[in-house]
Amino acid sequence: MTFHDLNRAFDEFAPTPEQEQAMLDRLLTERKEGKAVYHIKKVTAVIAAAALLLLACAFTVATGLDQRFLAYFRGTEGDAQAVSGGVVGVGQSLRYDNGWTIHIEQVLADRYSMAVLTEVVAPEETVLDGEAYYFELGMELPPSAQNQAASSGWGYGPVILEDEDPGDNRLTFLHTKGVREMGAETLLGQSVTLRPQYLLESGGRKISVDFLDEEHSCTVVLPEQDSGRTWEINRPIQVDGEEWTLGELYLSPISLAFSLNSEGNTPRVWGPSEMTSMEEEADLHLKNGDVVTVRRVVSQTQDGESGEIHSVFQTDQIIPPEDVTAVTILGQTFSLRG
């Protein structure tokens, strides 16, 4: 965080001149004569304490999880601490000659997935009502970090977050990406280039805007800290009537990832209907007895040589991995105890 960022955040919490004067007037009128020295010290201490409190608030706002992320996962401030190691503040604004602006706000990542919070701002006369828009954001690793062939597969597109003012010219998107789609085994410590590509509207005004420009991009360095845990399950699992093997299973506070292998390592194509089935039959069982569903597919890829399926799902809320005792996949439950 730069001094400019801190100063801007501090300004958002700073009292107005009228509030400052009212506070000082109350302090001054509450003291009696004969205690001038004590009074001055007390006022100074109060102002200093207030300044430190405001500075702490500003620092929290500038470095913590964006509230829009927290609302999306239906989390609390306590939940934000569970993912704090995976938060990267970006705060980059990309402005285009056509009057559009893309704000890349924040990234939330773990070993196998990343989520990017962006805000699209149209020219003043353009209304973005949030009904049916698709905003493509490219996420790329440098060639030196791609230690395996990028896998094609299925996954949901970006999510349009709740629009507080449908009549304005702004929309906020949440983009997700899985590591295998980017040609790597892990996202920990990786440098990822984010490049806006295009915005489309499926109906209405038929908005189609091209953002693809080599100069309009930014690169973020993802955290090396891993908030997740890994289990080697290596147990049979029924997939469409066939016996496969559930291999590695990974849980972070925001994702569930696992690998599936068939006996003959036969590559196959998984379509949207099968992804939906897997999503609908996947649950996390917690220590307190609650059962939490996964939310959506981040990516589902297949290795062209081994036939291994690698699935990454987003959890329905922020959940510490240590609170999960078992996982249900395709209607079959696997214990994580021990």
C-alpha positions in Angstrom: 0.0 0.0 0.0 1.4 3.4 -1.0 1.3 6.6 1.0 -1.2 7.9 -1.5 -3.5 4.9 -0.9 -3.2 5.2 2.9 -3.9 9.0 2.7 -7.0 8.4 0.5 -8.3 5.8 2.9 -7.7 8.0 5.9 -9.6 10.9 4.2 -12.6 8.7 3.9 -12.8 8.3 7.6 -11.6 11.7 8.6 -14.2 14.0 10.4 -15.5 17.1 8.6 -14.3 20.5 9.8 -17.7 21.0 11.5 -17.3 17.7 13.3 -13.8 18.6 14.5 -15.0 22.0 15.8 -17.9 20.4 17.6 -15.7 17.9 19.3 -13.2 20.5 20.4 -16.0 22.8 21.7 -17.3 20.0 23.9 -13.9 19.2 25.3 -13.2 22.9 26.0 -16.4 23.6 27.7 -16.3 20.5 30.0 -13.1 21.6 31.8 -13.0 24.0 34.8 -10.6 26.8 35.4 -7.4 26.0 37.1 -6.7 22.9 35.1 -5.4 24.5 31.9 -2.3 22.4 31.6 -4.2 19.2 32.2 -6.9 20.3 29.8 -4.4 20.9 27.0 -2.8 17.6 27.5 -6.1 15.8 27.6 -7.3 17.5 24.4 -4.0 16.6 22.7 -4.3 13.0 23.8 -7.9 12.7 22.7 -7.0 14.1 19.2 -4.0 11.8 19.0 -6.0 8.8 20.0 -8.7 9.7 17.4 -6.0 10.0 14.7 -4.5 6.6 15.6 -8.0 5.1 15.5 -8.7 6.6 12.1 -5.3 5.5 10.8 -6.0 1.9 12.0 -9.4 1.9 10.3 -7.9 3.3 7.1 -5.2 0.6 7.2 -7.8 -2.1 7.6 -9.9 -0.8 4.7 -6.9 -0.6 2.5 -5.5 -4.0 3.2 -8.5 -6.2 4.1 -10.9 -8.3 2.1 -13.2 -6.1 -0.1 -16.7 -5.9 1.3 -18.1 -7.0 -2.0 -16.1 -10.3 -1.8 -17.4 -10.7 1.8 -21.0 -10.1 0.8 -20.7 -12.6 -2.1 -19.5 -15.3 0.3 -22.1 -14.2 2.9 -19.3 -13.8 5.4 -18.5 -11.8 8.5 -15.4 -9.9 9.4 -14.2 -13.0 11.3 -14.5 -15.0 8.1 -12.3 -12.4 6.3 -9.4 -13.4 8.5 -9.6 -17.0 7.2 -8.8 -15.8 3.7 -6.6 -12.8 4.5 -3.4 -14.6 3.4 -4.9 -15.0 -0.1 -5.9 -11.3 -0.7 -4.1 -9.1 -3.1 -5.1 -5.5 -3.4 -4.7 -4.3 -7.0 -6.5 -0.9 -7.3 -5.6 -0.4 -11.0 -7.8 1.7 -13.3 -7.5 1.1 -17.1 -9.0 4.0 -19.1 -9.8 3.7 -22.8 -10.2 6.3 -25.5 -13.8 5.3 -26.1 -14.8 6.6 -22.7 -14.9 3.2 -20.8 -12.9 2.5 -17.6 -12.1 -0.9 -16.1 -11.2 -0.9 -12.4 -9.3 -4.0 -11.3 -10.0 -3.9 -7.6 -8.8 -7.1 -5.8 -7.7 -10.7 -6.2 -8.5 -13.6 -3.9 -6.5 -16.8 -4.5 -5.5 -20.2 -3.2 -3.4 -23.0 -4.7 -5.8 -24.0 -7.5 -8.1 -21.0 -8.1 -8.3 -17.3 -8.2 -11.1 -14.8 -8.2 -10.8 -11.3 -9.5 -13.1 -8.4 -8.5 -13.5 -5.8 -11.3 -15.8 -2.8 -11.9 -16.8 -1.7 -15.4 -17.7 1.9 -15.9 -19.4 3.0 -19.1 -19.5 6.5 -20.5 -22.0 8.7 -18.6 -24.8 8.4 -21.1 -24.7 4.6 -21.1 -26.8 2.7 -18.6 -25.7 -0.8 -17.4 -28.7 -2.4 -15.8 -27.1 -5.7 -14.9 -29.5 -7.9 -16.8 -27.5 -9.8 -19.3 -23.8 -8.9 -19.7 -20.7 -10.9 -20.2 -17.3 -9.4 -19.5 -14.3 -11.4 -20.5 -11.1 -10.9 -18.5 -7.9 -12.6 -19.7 -5.7 -14.2 -17.0 -2.4 -15.4 -18.1 0.8 -16.8 -16.7 4.2 -16.0 -18.2 5.5 -18.8 -20.5 8.3 -19.6 -17.9 5.6 -20.5 -15.3 3.7 -22.8 -17.6 5.0 -26.2 -16.7 2.3 -28.2 -18.4 0.0 -27.9 -21.3 -3.0 -25.6 -20.6 -6.1 -27.8 -20.4 -9.4 -26.8 -22.0 -12.5 -27.6 -20.1 -15.8 -26.3 -18.7 -16.5 -23.6 -16.2 -19.0 -20.8 -15.4 -18.5 -17.3 -16.7 -18.2 -14.2 -14.6 -20.8 -13.3 -12.0 -22.5 -10.0 -12.0 -22.6 -8.9 -8.3 -25.6 -7.1 -6.8 -26.2 -3.8 -8.6 -27.3 -1.2 -6.0 -28.2 1.3 -8.7 -29.4 -0.4 -12.0 -29.9 3.0 -13.6 -26.2 4.0 -13.4 -23.3 3.3 -15.7 -21.4 0.8 -13.5 -21.3 -3.0 -13.0 -19.2 -5.1 -10.7 -18.0 -8.6 -11.9 -16.4 -11.5 -10.2 -14.2 -13.6 -12.5 -12.8 -17.0 -11.5 -10.1 -19.2 -13.1 -8.6 -22.6 -12.4 -4.8 -23.3 -12.4 -4.9 -26.1 -15.1 -6.6 -23.7 -17.6 -3.5 -21.5 -17.2 -1.0 -24.3 -17.8 0.4 -24.7 -14.3 0.2 -27.0 -11.2 -0.1 -24.3 -8.6 -1.0 -20.6 -8.4 1.0 -19.9 -5.2 3.5 -17.1 -5.8 2.7 -16.8 -9.5 2.6 -13.6 -11.5 -0.6 -13.3 -13.4 -1.4 -10.7 -16.1 -5.0 -9.5 -16.1 -6.1 -8.1 -19.5 -9.7 -6.9 -20.2 -10.9 -8.3 -23.5 -14.6 -7.4 -24.3 -18.0 -6.7 -22.9 -21.2 -8.1 -24.6 -24.9 -7.7 -23.9 -27.1 -10.5 -25.0 -30.2 -8.4 -25.5 -31.6 -4.9 -25.4 -29.1 -2.3 -26.7 -26.7 -5.0 -28.0 -23.6 -3.4 -26.4 -20.4 -4.8 -27.8 -17.2 -3.2 -26.6 -13.6 -4.3 -27.4 -11.0 -3.7 -24.7 -8.2 -5.8 -26.1 -5.1 -3.6 -26.0 -1.6 -4.7 -25.1 -1.0 -1.5 -23.2 -4.1 -1.9 -21.0 -3.3 -4.7 -18.6 -1.8 -5.2 -15.1 0.2 -7.9 -13.5 -0.3 -9.1 -9.9 1.8 -11.4 -7.8 -0.2 -14.0 -6.0 0.6 -14.9 -2.3 2.8 -17.8 -1.6 0.8 -18.7 1.5 -1.6 -21.6 1.1 -4.8 -21.4 3.1 -5.8 -24.9 2.1 -5.2 -28.5 3.1 -4.7 -31.6 1.0 -5.8 -35.2 1.5 -4.8 -38.3 -0.6 -8.1 -40.1 -0.7 -7.3 -42.8 -3.4 -10.6 -44.5 -3.1 -13.1 -45.8 -5.7 -15.9 -43.5 -6.8 -18.8 -44.2 -9.2 -18.9 -41.8 -12.2 -21.8 -42.4 -14.6 -21.9 -46.1 -13.7 -18.1 -46.6 -14.1 -15.6 -47.1 -11.3 -13.1 -44.3 -11.1 -10.6 -43.3 -8.4 -10.9 -40.2 -6.3 -7.2 -39.1 -5.8 -6.1 -35.9 -4.3 -8.7 -33.7 -2.6 -8.0 -30.1 -1.6 -10.0 -27.7 0.5 -9.4 -24.0 1.1 -11.8 -21.6 2.8 -13.2 -20.7 -0.7 -12.8 -23.8 -2.9 -13.0 -27.6 -3.2 -10.7 -29.2 -5.7 -10.2 -32.9 -6.5 -8.8 -35.3 -9.2 -10.6 -38.2 -10.8 -8.8 -41.1 -12.6 -10.3 -43.9 -14.6 -8.8 -47.4 -14.7 -7.8 -47.2 -18.3 -7.0 -43.4 -18.1 -9.3 -42.9 -21.1 -9.8 -39.2 -22.0 -13.4 -38.2 -22.3 -15.4 -35.0 -22.7 -17.4 -33.7 -19.8 -20.3 -31.5 -20.7 -22.3 -28.9 -18.8 -25.0 -31.4 -17.7 -22.4 -33.6 -16.0 -20.8 -30.6 -14.3 -24.2 -29.5 -13.0 -24.9 -33.0 -11.6 -21.5 -33.0 -9.8 -22.2 -29.6 -8.4 -25.7 -30.5 -7.2 -24.3 -33.7 -5.5 -21.4 -32.1 -3.7 -21.5 -31.1 0.0 -19.2 -30.3 2.8 -20.0 -31.9 6.2 -18.9 -29.7 9.2 -17.9 -30.6 12.8 -21.0 -28.9 14.1 -23.3 -31.1 12.0 -24.1 -28.6 9.4 -24.0 -29.5 5.7 -22.8 -26.8 3.2 -23.2 -27.1 -0.6 -20.5 -26.0 -3.1 -21.5 -23.1 -5.2 -20.3 -23.2 -8.7 -17.8 -24.7 -11.1 -14.6 -22.7 -11.4 -13.0 -25.1 -13.9 -13.2 -28.8 -14.9 -10.3 -29.9 -17.1 -8.9 -33.1 -18.4 -5.3 -34.1 -19.1 -5.1 -35.1 -22.7 -2.5 -37.8 -22.0 -3.5 -39.3 -18.7 -7.2 -38.7 -18.9 -7.2 -37.3 -15.3 -10.1 -35.0 -14.5 -9.3 -32.0 -12.3 -12.3 -30.2 -10.9 -12.3 -27.0 -8.9 -15.5 -25.7 -7.3 -16.2 -22.6 -5.3 -17.6 -23.1 -1.9 -21.0 -21.6 -0.9 -19.4 -19.6 1.9 -16.0 -19.1 3.7 -15.2 -22.3 5.6 -12.0 -23.1 7.4 -10.8 -26.5 6.1 -10.2 -27.8 9.6 -14.0 -27.5 10.2 -14.8 -30.0 7.5 -15.0 -33.7 8.5 -16.3 -35.3 5.3 -17.0 -34.4 1.7 -19.8 -35.7 -0.6 -19.0 -36.0 -4.3 -21.5 -37.4 -6.8 -23.6 -38.5 -3.9 -20.8 -40.5 -2.3 -19.3 -39.4 1.0 -15.6 -39.6 2.0 -14.4 -39.0 5.5 -11.5 -36.6 6.1 -10.9 -37.6 9.6 -7.3 -38.7 10.3 
